[in-house]
Amino acid sequence: MPADTNPAGDIFGGWLMGQMDLAAGNAAARRARGRTATVAVEAMTFHAPVRVGDEVSLYAKVLSTGRTSMRIAVDAWTRARHAETTCRVTQAVFTFVALDDAGRPRPIPEDIA
């Protein structure tokens, strides 16, 4: 939406980063089977601007898990409103920690997939 634009008229990078954090958080919560929190973002790269009206698709993949934390890669792709081609616009790696009910780090369950 226009309210989410930067002075150049493109979507504000902070908005896109927030959407990517939500996508990573969904993947983290599924893998941890519970509450998680973002503890770091590394290697965020903006390849191309996102224009107002573009469709944005986010893809998250768990890269690795430790005892209480995990690294999740997120790619953001756009498709112009009246086009079929897509373009990767942003990528980053997010680190999440699994939390217990008191907000302390807890072990991530074994992957049963």
Phi, psi and omega in degrees: 000154182305329179293344181262018184262157176268179181300339179276353180091004176265166179297135180298130182302328179294325176296314181296319178299320178297318178295320179294323177296321177297317179297315178297321179297323177296315179296319181296315181296322177296313183293320182278348184055046179163197185296139176219166176218146175288132177242342179197154171229129181231156172055039176285123182234126176261112182272324184205155180286156172257126182267152175301130180097347177293147170276132180246128177241137182240138181231123182244142180218129176288120180274317182200157175231143173252205179289315181237351185235166178211152177251133184231125176272138176230130174248136175249129180237149176237158172223125178298151187310319184246031183231168177251340183281149179242161182217129175286124184252332184208148173215152180198165173239126180251142174249129179239153173240139175283139184237147174273185183296338179266003179084014178263151177302141178226158179295145174277131180300155175301146177283121182257013183290000000 
